[in-house]
């Protein structure tokens, strides 16, 4: 029984795109929930319990936006890094370039 072949060097991970899209999804979700929170608070009539809940929701949504932006930055930098690494041409890529088709 022969050993399994190694991973294809041309295979690239999709983790940076998942990270970027997760961050964008968090930012979008925080925006829509924030709009709903503002509209809901406007129609409550100033109930103190709702005001406290709205402040807690506002802090949570702000944190979601911060986390989303950080994930988008890390994912974007990671994607750019992969593009630059792909252009540099490592030894495993040169092996494929020398093959006649």
Residue pairs with C-beta under 8 A, 6 or more apart in sequence:
9 90
9 92
9 93
9 96
10 93
10 96
12 82
12 86
15 78
16 75
16 76
16 78
16 79
16 82
17 75
17 79
18 75
19 71
19 72
19 74
19 75
19 78
20 71
20 72
20 75
20 76
20 79
21 75
22 68
22 71
22 75
23 67
23 68
23 69
23 70
23 71
23 72
23 73
23 74
23 75
24 68
24 72
25 68
26 64
26 65
26 67
26 68
26 71
27 64
27 65
27 68
27 69
27 72
29 64
30 61
30 62
30 64
30 65
30 68
31 65
33 57
33 61
34 58
34 61
37 54
37 57
37 58
37 61
40 50
40 54
41 50
41 51
41 54
44 50
44 51
86 93
89 97
